[in-house]
Amino acid sequence: MTSFIRSALNGIKKHPEIFAALEEYERTKKIPKFTYRKRIDLTINERILNEFKKHCQDKGLNMSRIVEKYMKEEID
């Protein structure tokens, strides 16, 4: 079996959602989203929120991505 085929099969096993997306594209000619994002409501300290917003704005950071990162660390 060639290296390319082996790599392709390995990729399909590791990331079946990508293969499903390719199948969907083949069928609809539209690229589906791989990750869906959900808006949530949280109640947190206003002072901390304002400082965090300013920090992210000053550093050019995405607040949602930072919160996601810490949520993921918490569950892992």
PDB file of N, CA, C, O and CB in Angstrom:
ATOM      1  N   MET A   1       0.853  -1.176   0.000  1.00  0.00           N
ATOM      2  CA  MET A   1       0.000   0.000   0.000  1.00  0.00           C
ATOM      3  C   MET A   1       0.898   1.238   0.000  1.00  0.00           C
ATOM      4  O   MET A   1       1.884   1.292   0.735  1.00  0.00           O
ATOM      5  CB  MET A   1      -0.970  -0.001   1.230  1.00  0.00           C
ATOM      6  N   THR A   2       0.562   2.215  -0.812  1.00  0.00           N
ATOM      7  CA  THR A   2       1.415   3.393  -0.914  1.00  0.00           C
ATOM      8  C   THR A   2       1.319   4.252   0.348  1.00  0.00           C
ATOM      9  O   THR A   2       0.362   4.169   1.117  1.00  0.00           O
ATOM     10  CB  THR A   2       1.035   4.219  -2.146  1.00  0.00           C
ATOM     11  N   SER A   3       2.329   5.060   0.521  1.00  0.00           N
ATOM     12  CA  SER A   3       2.403   5.940   1.683  1.00  0.00           C
ATOM     13  C   SER A   3       1.216   6.917   1.726  1.00  0.00           C
ATOM     14  O   SER A   3       0.677   7.207   2.794  1.00  0.00           O
ATOM     15  CB  SER A   3       3.725   6.716   1.670  1.00  0.00           C
ATOM     16  N   PHE A   4       0.825   7.416   0.554  1.00  0.00           N
ATOM     17  CA  PHE A   4      -0.299   8.362   0.499  1.00  0.00           C
ATOM     18  C   PHE A   4      -1.588   7.706   0.973  1.00  0.00           C
ATOM     19  O   PHE A   4      -2.319   8.286   1.776  1.00  0.00           O
ATOM     20  CB  PHE A   4      -0.481   8.902  -0.929  1.00  0.00           C
ATOM     21  N   ILE A   5      -1.867   6.521   0.491  1.00  0.00           N
ATOM     22  CA  ILE A   5      -3.101   5.819   0.869  1.00  0.00           C
ATOM     23  C   ILE A   5      -3.093   5.508   2.364  1.00  0.00           C
ATOM     24  O   ILE A   5      -4.103   5.666   3.050  1.00  0.00           O
ATOM     25  CB  ILE A   5      -3.263   4.512   0.048  1.00  0.00           C
ATOM     26  N   ARG A   6      -1.943   5.066   2.852  1.00  0.00           N
ATOM     27  CA  ARG A   6      -1.821   4.770   4.285  1.00  0.00           C
ATOM     28  C   ARG A   6      -2.090   6.032   5.105  1.00  0.00           C
ATOM     29  O   ARG A   6      -2.802   5.985   6.107  1.00  0.00           O
ATOM     30  CB  ARG A   6      -0.411   4.204   4.612  1.00  0.00           C
ATOM     31  N   SER A   7      -1.519   7.154   4.675  1.00  0.00           N
ATOM     32  CA  SER A   7      -1.731   8.424   5.380  1.00  0.00           C
ATOM     33  C   SER A   7      -3.188   8.865   5.310  1.00  0.00           C
ATOM     34  O   SER A   7      -3.743   9.352   6.295  1.00  0.00           O
ATOM     35  CB  SER A   7      -0.831   9.513   4.793  1.00  0.00           C
ATOM     36  N   ALA A   8      -3.805   8.692   4.139  1.00  0.00           N
ATOM     37  CA  ALA A   8      -5.210   9.075   3.976  1.00  0.00           C
ATOM     38  C   ALA A   8      -6.109   8.247   4.883  1.00  0.00           C
ATOM     39  O   ALA A   8      -6.992   8.795   5.542  1.00  0.00           O
ATOM     40  CB  ALA A   8      -5.645   8.914   2.514  1.00  0.00           C
ATOM     41  N   LEU A   9      -5.900   6.943   4.925  1.00  0.00           N
ATOM     42  CA  LEU A   9      -6.714   6.072   5.776  1.00  0.00           C
ATOM     43  C   LEU A   9      -6.507   6.388   7.254  1.00  0.00           C
ATOM     44  O   LEU A   9      -7.451   6.360   8.044  1.00  0.00           O
ATOM     45  CB  LEU A   9      -6.381   4.602   5.505  1.00  0.00           C
ATOM     46  N   ASN A  10      -5.276   6.686   7.613  1.00  0.00           N
ATOM     47  CA  ASN A  10      -4.962   7.053   8.984  1.00  0.00           C
ATOM     48  C   ASN A  10      -5.670   8.368   9.346  1.00  0.00           C
ATOM     49  O   ASN A  10      -6.211   8.509  10.443  1.00  0.00           O
ATOM     50  CB  ASN A  10      -3.428   7.183   9.174  1.00  0.00           C
ATOM     51  N   GLY A  11      -5.658   9.315   8.418  1.00  0.00           N
ATOM     52  CA  GLY A  11      -6.326  10.595   8.645  1.00  0.00           C
ATOM     53  C   GLY A  11      -7.826  10.432   8.808  1.00  0.00           C
ATOM     54  O   GLY A  11      -8.440  11.104   9.637  1.00  0.00           O
ATOM     55  N   ILE A  12      -8.416   9.544   8.024  1.00  0.00           N
ATOM     56  CA  ILE A  12      -9.857   9.288   8.128  1.00  0.00           C
ATOM     57  C   ILE A  12     -10.192   8.672   9.485  1.00  0.00           C
ATOM     58  O   ILE A  12     -11.216   8.998  10.086  1.00  0.00           O
ATOM     59  CB  ILE A  12     -10.330   8.356   6.987  1.00  0.00           C
ATOM     60  N   LYS A  13      -9.329   7.786   9.959  1.00  0.00           N
ATOM     61  CA  LYS A  13      -9.565   7.168  11.271  1.00  0.00           C
ATOM     62  C   LYS A  13      -9.452   8.197  12.395  1.00  0.00           C
ATOM     63  O   LYS A  13     -10.257   8.198  13.326  1.00  0.00           O
ATOM     64  CB  LYS A  13      -8.569   6.019  11.508  1.00  0.00           C
ATOM     65  N   LYS A  14      -8.445   9.073  12.302  1.00  0.00           N
ATOM     66  CA  LYS A  14      -8.229  10.078  13.347  1.00  0.00           C
ATOM     67  C   LYS A  14      -9.270  11.184  13.317  1.00  0.00           C
ATOM     68  O   LYS A  14      -9.692  11.666  14.368  1.00  0.00           O
ATOM     69  CB  LYS A  14      -6.852  10.682  13.208  1.00  0.00           C
ATOM     70  N   HIS A  15      -9.692  11.595  12.113  1.00  0.00           N
ATOM     71  CA  HIS A  15     -10.589  12.739  11.968  1.00  0.00           C
ATOM     72  C   HIS A  15     -11.743  12.411  11.019  1.00  0.00           C
ATOM     73  O   HIS A  15     -11.787  12.924   9.901  1.00  0.00           O
ATOM     74  CB  HIS A  15      -9.815  13.965  11.458  1.00  0.00           C
ATOM     75  N   PRO A  16     -12.663  11.573  11.448  1.00  0.00           N
ATOM     76  CA  PRO A  16     -13.761  11.185  10.554  1.00  0.00           C
ATOM     77  C   PRO A  16     -14.652  12.357  10.158  1.00  0.00           C
ATOM     78  O   PRO A  16     -15.310  12.313   9.119  1.00  0.00           O
ATOM     79  CB  PRO A  16     -14.602  10.119  11.212  1.00  0.00           C
ATOM     80  N   GLU A  17     -14.677  13.406  10.981  1.00  0.00           N
ATOM     81  CA  GLU A  17     -15.511  14.566  10.651  1.00  0.00           C
ATOM     82  C   GLU A  17     -15.029  15.270   9.388  1.00  0.00           C
ATOM     83  O   GLU A  17     -15.834  15.856   8.664  1.00  0.00           O
ATOM     84  CB  GLU A  17     -15.528  15.551  11.815  1.00  0.00           C
ATOM     85  N   ILE A  18     -13.739  15.222   9.116  1.00  0.00           N
ATOM     86  CA  ILE A  18     -13.208  15.842   7.897  1.00  0.00           C
ATOM     87  C   ILE A  18     -13.674  15.050   6.676  1.00  0.00           C
ATOM     88  O   ILE A  18     -14.071  15.635   5.668  1.00  0.00           O
ATOM     89  CB  ILE A  18     -11.651  15.912   7.942  1.00  0.00           C
ATOM     90  N   PHE A  19     -13.626  13.727   6.767  1.00  0.00           N
ATOM     91  CA  PHE A  19     -14.085  12.898   5.664  1.00  0.00           C
ATOM     92  C   PHE A  19     -15.580  13.120   5.433  1.00  0.00           C
ATOM     93  O   PHE A  19     -16.028  13.195   4.289  1.00  0.00           O
ATOM     94  CB  PHE A  19     -13.793  11.408   5.945  1.00  0.00           C
ATOM     95  N   ALA A  20     -16.351  13.226   6.517  1.00  0.00           N
ATOM     96  CA  ALA A  20     -17.792  13.482   6.399  1.00  0.00           C
ATOM     97  C   ALA A  20     -18.036  14.839   5.744  1.00  0.00           C
ATOM     98  O   ALA A  20     -18.960  14.989   4.944  1.00  0.00           O
ATOM     99  CB  ALA A  20     -18.475  13.429   7.790  1.00  0.00           C
ATOM    100  N   ALA A  21     -17.209  15.824   6.081  1.00  0.00           N
ATOM    101  CA  ALA A  21     -17.347  17.154   5.474  1.00  0.00           C
ATOM    102  C   ALA A  21     -17.047  17.096   3.978  1.00  0.00           C
ATOM    103  O   ALA A  21     -17.714  17.763   3.187  1.00  0.00           O
ATOM    104  CB  ALA A  21     -16.407  18.167   6.166  1.00  0.00           C
ATOM    105  N   LEU A  22     -16.061  16.314   3.589  1.00  0.00           N
ATOM    106  CA  LEU A  22     -15.755  16.166   2.164  1.00  0.00           C
ATOM    107  C   LEU A  22     -16.904  15.490   1.423  1.00  0.00           C
ATOM    108  O   LEU A  22     -17.237  15.863   0.299  1.00  0.00           O
ATOM    109  CB  LEU A  22     -14.462  15.362   1.974  1.00  0.00           C
ATOM    110  N   GLU A  23     -17.504  14.492   2.065  1.00  0.00           N
ATOM    111  CA  GLU A  23     -18.662  13.841   1.460  1.00  0.00           C
ATOM    112  C   GLU A  23     -19.821  14.827   1.305  1.00  0.00           C
ATOM    113  O   GLU A  23     -20.502  14.845   0.280  1.00  0.00           O
ATOM    114  CB  GLU A  23     -19.100  12.633   2.304  1.00  0.00           C
ATOM    115  N   GLU A  24     -20.034  15.648   2.338  1.00  0.00           N
ATOM    116  CA  GLU A  24     -21.104  16.660   2.298  1.00  0.00           C
ATOM    117  C   GLU A  24     -20.839  17.669   1.183  1.00  0.00           C
ATOM    118  O   GLU A  24     -21.760  18.060   0.466  1.00  0.00           O
ATOM    119  CB  GLU A  24     -21.221  17.389   3.662  1.00  0.00           C
ATOM    120  N   TYR A  25     -19.578  18.091   1.038  1.00  0.00           N
ATOM    121  CA  TYR A  25     -19.221  19.025  -0.031  1.00  0.00           C
ATOM    122  C   TYR A  25     -19.499  18.401  -1.399  1.00  0.00           C
ATOM    123  O   TYR A  25     -20.030  19.059  -2.294  1.00  0.00           O
ATOM    124  CB  TYR A  25     -17.734  19.434   0.081  1.00  0.00           C
ATOM    125  N   GLU A  26     -19.143  17.153  -1.548  1.00  0.00           N
ATOM    126  CA  GLU A  26     -19.357  16.445  -2.817  1.00  0.00           C
ATOM    127  C   GLU A  26     -20.846  16.418  -3.167  1.00  0.00           C
ATOM    128  O   GLU A  26     -21.227  16.536  -4.332  1.00  0.00           O
ATOM    129  CB  GLU A  26     -18.797  15.000  -2.737  1.00  0.00           C
ATOM    130  N   ARG A  27     -21.678  16.261  -2.137  1.00  0.00           N
ATOM    131  CA  ARG A  27     -23.117  16.167  -2.342  1.00  0.00           C
ATOM    132  C   ARG A  27     -23.764  17.535  -2.577  1.00  0.00           C
ATOM    133  O   ARG A  27     -24.620  17.672  -3.452  1.00  0.00           O
ATOM    134  CB  ARG A  27     -23.761  15.494  -1.147  1.00  0.00           C
ATOM    135  N   THR A  28     -23.352  18.566  -1.787  1.00  0.00           N
ATOM    136  CA  THR A  28     -24.046  19.865  -1.820  1.00  0.00           C
ATOM    137  C   THR A  28     -23.248  20.984  -2.484  1.00  0.00           C
ATOM    138  O   THR A  28     -23.809  22.029  -2.815  1.00  0.00           O
ATOM    139  CB  THR A  28     -24.392  20.281  -0.422  1.00  0.00           C
ATOM    140  N   LYS A  29     -21.960  20.781  -2.680  1.00  0.00           N
ATOM    141  CA  LYS A  29     -21.036  21.810  -3.186  1.00  0.00           C
ATOM    142  C   LYS A  29     -20.922  22.994  -2.221  1.00  0.00           C
ATOM    143  O   LYS A  29     -20.592  24.106  -2.633  1.00  0.00           O
ATOM    144  CB  LYS A  29     -21.501  22.306  -4.563  1.00  0.00           C
ATOM    145  N   LYS A  30     -21.194  22.750  -0.945  1.00  0.00           N
ATOM    146  CA  LYS A  30     -21.016  23.751   0.105  1.00  0.00           C
ATOM    147  C   LYS A  30     -20.121  23.160   1.174  1.00  0.00           C
ATOM    148  O   LYS A  30     -20.239  21.981   1.509  1.00  0.00           O
ATOM    149  CB  LYS A  30     -22.384  24.203   0.707  1.00  0.00           C
ATOM    150  N   ILE A  31     -19.229  23.973   1.710  1.00  0.00           N
ATOM    151  CA  ILE A  31     -18.314  23.515   2.744  1.00  0.00           C
ATOM    152  C   ILE A  31     -18.998  23.686   4.099  1.00  0.00           C
ATOM    153  O   ILE A  31     -19.334  24.807   4.481  1.00  0.00           O
ATOM    154  CB  ILE A  31     -16.960  24.298   2.690  1.00  0.00           C
ATOM    155  N   PRO A  32     -19.212  22.582   4.834  1.00  0.00           N
ATOM    156  CA  PRO A  32     -19.848  22.702   6.150  1.00  0.00           C
ATOM    157  C   PRO A  32     -18.849  23.201   7.193  1.00  0.00           C
ATOM    158  O   PRO A  32     -17.637  23.088   7.010  1.00  0.00           O
ATOM    159  CB  PRO A  32     -20.439  21.348   6.588  1.00  0.00           C
ATOM    160  N   LYS A  33     -19.367  23.746   8.274  1.00  0.00           N
ATOM    161  CA  LYS A  33     -18.507  24.180   9.376  1.00  0.00           C
ATOM    162  C   LYS A  33     -17.998  22.944  10.115  1.00  0.00           C
ATOM    163  O   LYS A  33     -18.729  21.968  10.283  1.00  0.00           O
ATOM    164  CB  LYS A  33     -19.272  25.138  10.350  1.00  0.00           C
ATOM    165  N   PHE A  34     -16.745  22.995  10.554  1.00  0.00           N
ATOM    166  CA  PHE A  34     -16.196  21.891  11.332  1.00  0.00           C
ATOM    167  C   PHE A  34     -16.536  22.044  12.804  1.00  0.00           C
ATOM    168  O   PHE A  34     -16.818  21.062  13.491  1.00  0.00           O
ATOM    169  CB  PHE A  34     -14.686  21.806  11.148  1.00  0.00           C
ATOM    170  N   THR A  35     -16.507  23.261  13.277  1.00  0.00           N
ATOM    171  CA  THR A  35     -16.833  23.499  14.677  1.00  0.00           C
ATOM    172  C   THR A  35     -17.951  24.512  14.751  1.00  0.00           C
ATOM    173  O   THR A  35     -17.958  25.513  14.035  1.00  0.00           O
ATOM    174  CB  THR A  35     -15.598  23.986  15.470  1.00  0.00           C
ATOM    175  N   TYR A  36     -18.868  24.242  15.603  1.00  0.00           N
ATOM    176  CA  TYR A  36     -19.972  25.155  15.817  1.00  0.00           C
ATOM    177  C   TYR A  36     -19.761  25.845  17.146  1.00  0.00           C
ATOM    178  O   TYR A  36     -19.320  25.229  18.116  1.00  0.00           O
ATOM    179  CB  TYR A  36     -21.334  24.419  15.776  1.00  0.00           C
ATOM    180  N   ARG A  37     -20.074  27.109  17.186  1.00  0.00           N
ATOM    181  CA  ARG A  37     -19.879  27.894  18.382  1.00  0.00           C
ATOM    182  C   ARG A  37     -21.245  28.212  18.982  1.00  0.00           C
ATOM    183  O   ARG A  37     -22.223  28.391  18.257  1.00  0.00           O
ATOM    184  CB  ARG A  37     -19.083  29.188  18.077  1.00  0.00           C
ATOM    185  N   LYS A  38     -21.303  28.281  20.280  1.00  0.00           N
ATOM    186  CA  LYS A  38     -22.546  28.525  20.998  1.00  0.00           C
ATOM    187  C   LYS A  38     -22.356  29.733  21.905  1.00  0.00           C
ATOM    188  O   LYS A  38     -21.367  29.826  22.632  1.00  0.00           O
ATOM    189  CB  LYS A  38     -22.978  27.274  21.818  1.00  0.00           C
ATOM    190  N   ARG A  39     -23.294  30.639  21.858  1.00  0.00           N
ATOM    191  CA  ARG A  39     -23.256  31.811  22.726  1.00  0.00           C
ATOM    192  C   ARG A  39     -23.791  31.410  24.103  1.00  0.00           C
ATOM    193  O   ARG A  39     -24.790  30.697  24.202  1.00  0.00           O
ATOM    194  CB  ARG A  39     -24.089  32.994  22.119  1.00  0.00           C
ATOM    195  N   ILE A  40     -23.115  31.876  25.174  1.00  0.00           N
ATOM    196  CA  ILE A  40     -23.554  31.566  26.537  1.00  0.00           C
ATOM    197  C   ILE A  40     -23.658  32.858  27.345  1.00  0.00           C
ATOM    198  O   ILE A  40     -23.070  33.878  26.984  1.00  0.00           O
ATOM    199  CB  ILE A  40     -22.575  30.568  27.224  1.00  0.00           C
ATOM    200  N   ASP A  41     -24.397  32.802  28.422  1.00  0.00           N
ATOM    201  CA  ASP A  41     -24.508  33.926  29.357  1.00  0.00           C
ATOM    202  C   ASP A  41     -23.840  33.526  30.663  1.00  0.00           C
ATOM    203  O   ASP A  41     -24.085  32.440  31.189  1.00  0.00           O
ATOM    204  CB  ASP A  41     -26.007  34.332  29.594  1.00  0.00           C
ATOM    205  N   LEU A  42     -22.996  34.407  31.181  1.00  0.00           N
ATOM    206  CA  LEU A  42     -22.310  34.167  32.449  1.00  0.00           C
ATOM    207  C   LEU A  42     -22.468  35.386  33.343  1.00  0.00           C
ATOM    208  O   LEU A  42     -22.589  36.512  32.861  1.00  0.00           O
ATOM    209  CB  LEU A  42     -20.809  33.845  32.220  1.00  0.00           C
ATOM    210  N   THR A  43     -22.466  35.154  34.622  1.00  0.00           N
ATOM    211  CA  THR A  43     -22.470  36.249  35.577  1.00  0.00           C
ATOM    212  C   THR A  43     -21.118  36.234  36.273  1.00  0.00           C
ATOM    213  O   THR A  43     -20.783  35.293  36.993  1.00  0.00           O
ATOM    214  CB  THR A  43     -23.655  36.125  36.607  1.00  0.00           C
ATOM    215  N   ILE A  44     -20.343  37.297  36.046  1.00  0.00           N
ATOM    216  CA  ILE A  44     -19.024  37.394  36.663  1.00  0.00           C
ATOM    217  C   ILE A  44     -18.826  38.801  37.208  1.00  0.00           C
ATOM    218  O   ILE A  44     -19.590  39.715  36.896  1.00  0.00           O
ATOM    219  CB  ILE A  44     -17.906  37.036  35.649  1.00  0.00           C
ATOM    220  N   ASN A  45     -17.810  38.959  38.010  1.00  0.00           N
ATOM    221  CA  ASN A  45     -17.484  40.244  38.622  1.00  0.00           C
ATOM    222  C   ASN A  45     -17.228  41.287  37.538  1.00  0.00           C
ATOM    223  O   ASN A  45     -16.412  41.070  36.641  1.00  0.00           O
ATOM    224  CB  ASN A  45     -16.253  40.113  39.551  1.00  0.00           C
ATOM    225  N   GLU A  46     -17.928  42.421  37.623  1.00  0.00           N
ATOM    226  CA  GLU A  46     -17.837  43.459  36.591  1.00  0.00           C
ATOM    227  C   GLU A  46     -16.428  44.047  36.480  1.00  0.00           C
ATOM    228  O   GLU A  46     -15.953  44.327  35.380  1.00  0.00           O
ATOM    229  CB  GLU A  46     -18.834  44.571  36.884  1.00  0.00           C
ATOM    230  N   ARG A  47     -15.776  44.230  37.601  1.00  0.00           N
ATOM    231  CA  ARG A  47     -14.424  44.793  37.585  1.00  0.00           C
ATOM    232  C   ARG A  47     -13.466  43.857  36.853  1.00  0.00           C
ATOM    233  O   ARG A  47     -12.651  44.293  36.040  1.00  0.00           O
ATOM    234  CB  ARG A  47     -13.926  45.051  39.022  1.00  0.00           C
ATOM    235  N   ILE A  48     -13.576  42.575  37.154  1.00  0.00           N
ATOM    236  CA  ILE A  48     -12.708  41.592  36.498  1.00  0.00           C
ATOM    237  C   ILE A  48     -13.007  41.547  35.002  1.00  0.00           C
ATOM    238  O   ILE A  48     -12.088  41.487  34.186  1.00  0.00           O
ATOM    239  CB  ILE A  48     -12.893  40.187  37.129  1.00  0.00           C
ATOM    240  N   LEU A  49     -14.283  41.576  34.642  1.00  0.00           N
ATOM    241  CA  LEU A  49     -14.652  41.564  33.230  1.00  0.00           C
ATOM    242  C   LEU A  49     -14.064  42.766  32.503  1.00  0.00           C
ATOM    243  O   LEU A  49     -13.500  42.623  31.418  1.00  0.00           O
ATOM    244  CB  LEU A  49     -16.172  41.548  33.075  1.00  0.00           C
ATOM    245  N   ASN A  50     -14.194  43.945  33.095  1.00  0.00           N
ATOM    246  CA  ASN A  50     -13.671  45.156  32.456  1.00  0.00           C
ATOM    247  C   ASN A  50     -12.152  45.093  32.295  1.00  0.00           C
ATOM    248  O   ASN A  50     -11.616  45.489  31.260  1.00  0.00           O
ATOM    249  CB  ASN A  50     -14.058  46.394  33.272  1.00  0.00           C
ATOM    250  N   GLU A  51     -11.462  44.595  33.321  1.00  0.00           N
ATOM    251  CA  GLU A  51     -10.002  44.458  33.231  1.00  0.00           C
ATOM    252  C   GLU A  51      -9.627  43.445  32.149  1.00  0.00           C
ATOM    253  O   GLU A  51      -8.687  43.663  31.385  1.00  0.00           O
ATOM    254  CB  GLU A  51      -9.409  44.027  34.595  1.00  0.00           C
ATOM    255  N   PHE A  52     -10.368  42.337  32.091  1.00  0.00           N
ATOM    256  CA  PHE A  52     -10.092  41.298  31.096  1.00  0.00           C
ATOM    257  C   PHE A  52     -10.340  41.823  29.685  1.00  0.00           C
ATOM    258  O   PHE A  52      -9.544  41.566  28.782  1.00  0.00           O
ATOM    259  CB  PHE A  52     -10.960  40.055  31.359  1.00  0.00           C
ATOM    260  N   LYS A  53     -11.439  42.558  29.486  1.00  0.00           N
ATOM    261  CA  LYS A  53     -11.723  43.149  28.178  1.00  0.00           C
ATOM    262  C   LYS A  53     -10.600  44.081  27.755  1.00  0.00           C
ATOM    263  O   LYS A  53     -10.145  44.035  26.612  1.00  0.00           O
ATOM    264  CB  LYS A  53     -13.056  43.906  28.204  1.00  0.00           C
ATOM    265  N   LYS A  54     -10.153  44.926  28.678  1.00  0.00           N
ATOM    266  CA  LYS A  54      -9.090  45.879  28.362  1.00  0.00           C
ATOM    267  C   LYS A  54      -7.796  45.128  28.035  1.00  0.00           C
ATOM    268  O   LYS A  54      -7.104  45.455  27.071  1.00  0.00           O
ATOM    269  CB  LYS A  54      -8.867  46.863  29.544  1.00  0.00           C
ATOM    270  N   HIS A  55      -7.485  44.131  28.842  1.00  0.00           N
ATOM    271  CA  HIS A  55      -6.277  43.321  28.604  1.00  0.00           C
ATOM    272  C   HIS A  55      -6.317  42.702  27.208  1.00  0.00           C
ATOM    273  O   HIS A  55      -5.340  42.777  26.462  1.00  0.00           O
ATOM    274  CB  HIS A  55      -6.144  42.207  29.679  1.00  0.00           C
ATOM    275  N   CYS A  56      -7.447  42.091  26.858  1.00  0.00           N
ATOM    276  CA  CYS A  56      -7.577  41.442  25.549  1.00  0.00           C
ATOM    277  C   CYS A  56      -7.495  42.456  24.416  1.00  0.00           C
ATOM    278  O   CYS A  56      -6.879  42.200  23.382  1.00  0.00           O
ATOM    279  CB  CYS A  56      -8.899  40.673  25.464  1.00  0.00           C
ATOM    280  N   GLN A  57      -8.118  43.600  24.622  1.00  0.00           N
ATOM    281  CA  GLN A  57      -8.078  44.638  23.592  1.00  0.00           C
ATOM    282  C   GLN A  57      -6.651  45.156  23.399  1.00  0.00           C
ATOM    283  O   GLN A  57      -6.198  45.326  22.267  1.00  0.00           O
ATOM    284  CB  GLN A  57      -9.022  45.800  23.962  1.00  0.00           C
ATOM    285  N   ASP A  58      -5.949  45.405  24.503  1.00  0.00           N
ATOM    286  CA  ASP A  58      -4.576  45.912  24.430  1.00  0.00           C
ATOM    287  C   ASP A  58      -3.632  44.915  23.757  1.00  0.00           C
ATOM    288  O   ASP A  58      -2.731  45.308  23.016  1.00  0.00           O
ATOM    289  CB  ASP A  58      -4.066  46.241  25.830  1.00  0.00           C
ATOM    290  N   LYS A  59      -3.844  43.627  24.018  1.00  0.00           N
ATOM    291  CA  LYS A  59      -2.953  42.591  23.489  1.00  0.00           C
ATOM    292  C   LYS A  59      -3.447  42.005  22.167  1.00  0.00           C
ATOM    293  O   LYS A  59      -2.765  41.177  21.564  1.00  0.00           O
ATOM    294  CB  LYS A  59      -2.799  41.482  24.506  1.00  0.00           C
ATOM    295  N   GLY A  60      -4.636  42.434  21.712  1.00  0.00           N
ATOM    296  CA  GLY A  60      -5.191  41.902  20.469  1.00  0.00           C
ATOM    297  C   GLY A  60      -5.612  40.446  20.586  1.00  0.00           C
ATOM    298  O   GLY A  60      -5.463  39.673  19.639  1.00  0.00           O
ATOM    299  N   LEU A  61      -6.139  40.070  21.750  1.00  0.00           N
ATOM    300  CA  LEU A  61      -6.533  38.690  22.013  1.00  0.00           C
ATOM    301  C   LEU A  61      -8.048  38.523  21.858  1.00  0.00           C
ATOM    302  O   LEU A  61      -8.808  39.482  21.991  1.00  0.00           O
ATOM    303  CB  LEU A  61      -6.087  38.264  23.427  1.00  0.00           C
ATOM    304  N   ASN A  62      -8.466  37.296  21.577  1.00  0.00           N
ATOM    305  CA  ASN A  62      -9.880  36.964  21.461  1.00  0.00           C
ATOM    306  C   ASN A  62     -10.349  36.425  22.814  1.00  0.00           C
ATOM    307  O   ASN A  62      -9.880  35.381  23.268  1.00  0.00           O
ATOM    308  CB  ASN A  62     -10.132  35.920  20.310  1.00  0.00           C
ATOM    309  N   MET A  63     -11.271  37.139  23.452  1.00  0.00           N
ATOM    310  CA  MET A  63     -11.738  36.751  24.783  1.00  0.00           C
ATOM    311  C   MET A  63     -12.320  35.337  24.787  1.00  0.00           C
ATOM    312  O   MET A  63     -12.032  34.548  25.688  1.00  0.00           O
ATOM    313  CB  MET A  63     -12.785  37.746  25.282  1.00  0.00           C
ATOM    314  N   SER A  64     -13.127  35.020  23.796  1.00  0.00           N
ATOM    315  CA  SER A  64     -13.773  33.704  23.750  1.00  0.00           C
ATOM    316  C   SER A  64     -12.751  32.579  23.691  1.00  0.00           C
ATOM    317  O   SER A  64     -12.908  31.557  24.359  1.00  0.00           O
ATOM    318  CB  SER A  64     -14.708  33.614  22.548  1.00  0.00           C
ATOM    319  N   ARG A  65     -11.711  32.764  22.898  1.00  0.00           N
ATOM    320  CA  ARG A  65     -10.692  31.720  22.754  1.00  0.00           C
ATOM    321  C   ARG A  65      -9.959  31.493  24.080  1.00  0.00           C
ATOM    322  O   ARG A  65      -9.625  30.359  24.422  1.00  0.00           O
ATOM    323  CB  ARG A  65      -9.684  32.097  21.644  1.00  0.00           C
ATOM    324  N   ILE A  66      -9.711  32.566  24.816  1.00  0.00           N
ATOM    325  CA  ILE A  66      -9.019  32.435  26.103  1.00  0.00           C
ATOM    326  C   ILE A  66      -9.918  31.704  27.102  1.00  0.00           C
ATOM    327  O   ILE A  66      -9.457  30.816  27.819  1.00  0.00           O
ATOM    328  CB  ILE A  66      -8.613  33.833  26.657  1.00  0.00           C
ATOM    329  N   VAL A  67     -11.189  32.074  27.149  1.00  0.00           N
ATOM    330  CA  VAL A  67     -12.126  31.403  28.054  1.00  0.00           C
ATOM    331  C   VAL A  67     -12.248  29.930  27.678  1.00  0.00           C
ATOM    332  O   VAL A  67     -12.246  29.067  28.556  1.00  0.00           O
ATOM    333  CB  VAL A  67     -13.517  32.087  28.016  1.00  0.00           C
ATOM    334  N   GLU A  68     -12.354  29.630  26.382  1.00  0.00           N
ATOM    335  CA  GLU A  68     -12.408  28.233  25.925  1.00  0.00           C
ATOM    336  C   GLU A  68     -11.178  27.456  26.377  1.00  0.00           C
ATOM    337  O   GLU A  68     -11.280  26.319  26.838  1.00  0.00           O
ATOM    338  CB  GLU A  68     -12.529  28.172  24.394  1.00  0.00           C
ATOM    339  N   LYS A  69     -10.022  28.081  26.239  1.00  0.00           N
ATOM    340  CA  LYS A  69      -8.768  27.427  26.623  1.00  0.00           C
ATOM    341  C   LYS A  69      -8.803  27.027  28.095  1.00  0.00           C
ATOM    342  O   LYS A  69      -8.436  25.903  28.439  1.00  0.00           O
ATOM    343  CB  LYS A  69      -7.565  28.355  26.351  1.00  0.00           C
ATOM    344  N   TYR A  70      -9.245  27.941  28.974  1.00  0.00           N
ATOM    345  CA  TYR A  70      -9.291  27.640  30.399  1.00  0.00           C
ATOM    346  C   TYR A  70     -10.391  26.634  30.749  1.00  0.00           C
ATOM    347  O   TYR A  70     -10.234  25.842  31.679  1.00  0.00           O
ATOM    348  CB  TYR A  70      -9.496  28.918  31.185  1.00  0.00           C
ATOM    349  N   MET A  71     -11.495  26.662  30.012  1.00  0.00           N
ATOM    350  CA  MET A  71     -12.540  25.667  30.220  1.00  0.00           C
ATOM    351  C   MET A  71     -12.025  24.281  29.861  1.00  0.00           C
ATOM    352  O   MET A  71     -12.268  23.311  30.580  1.00  0.00           O
ATOM    353  CB  MET A  71     -13.789  26.008  29.389  1.00  0.00           C
ATOM    354  N   LYS A  72     -11.309  24.197  28.736  1.00  0.00           N
ATOM    355  CA  LYS A  72     -10.754  22.912  28.295  1.00  0.00           C
ATOM    356  C   LYS A  72      -9.731  22.396  29.300  1.00  0.00           C
ATOM    357  O   LYS A  72      -9.720  21.207  29.619  1.00  0.00           O
ATOM    358  CB  LYS A  72     -10.107  23.049  26.903  1.00  0.00           C
ATOM    359  N   GLU A  73      -8.876  23.278  29.799  1.00  0.00           N
ATOM    360  CA  GLU A  73      -7.889  22.877  30.809  1.00  0.00           C
ATOM    361  C   GLU A  73      -8.587  22.345  32.064  1.00  0.00           C
ATOM    362  O   GLU A  73      -8.116  21.391  32.684  1.00  0.00           O
ATOM    363  CB  GLU A  73      -6.971  24.070  31.174  1.00  0.00           C
ATOM    364  N   GLU A  74      -9.694  22.957  32.429  1.00  0.00           N
ATOM    365  CA  GLU A  74     -10.425  22.548  33.618  1.00  0.00           C
ATOM    366  C   GLU A  74     -10.997  21.136  33.485  1.00  0.00           C
ATOM    367  O   GLU A  74     -10.992  20.365  34.444  1.00  0.00           O
ATOM    368  CB  GLU A  74     -11.541  23.534  33.900  1.00  0.00           C
ATOM    369  N   ILE A  75     -11.493  20.803  32.282  1.00  0.00           N
ATOM    370  CA  ILE A  75     -12.111  19.485  32.112  1.00  0.00           C
ATOM    371  C   ILE A  75     -11.103  18.389  31.781  1.00  0.00           C
ATOM    372  O   ILE A  75     -11.421  17.208  31.923  1.00  0.00           O
ATOM    373  CB  ILE A  75     -13.152  19.548  31.025  1.00  0.00           C
ATOM    374  N   ASP A  76      -9.907  18.745  31.349  1.00  0.00           N
ATOM    375  CA  ASP A  76      -8.888  17.724  31.007  1.00  0.00           C
ATOM    376  C   ASP A  76      -8.133  17.246  32.209  1.00  0.00           C
ATOM    377  O   ASP A  76      -7.252  16.395  32.087  1.00  0.00           O
ATOM    378  CB  ASP A  76      -7.906  18.266  29.998  1.00  0.00           C
TER     379      ASP A  76
END
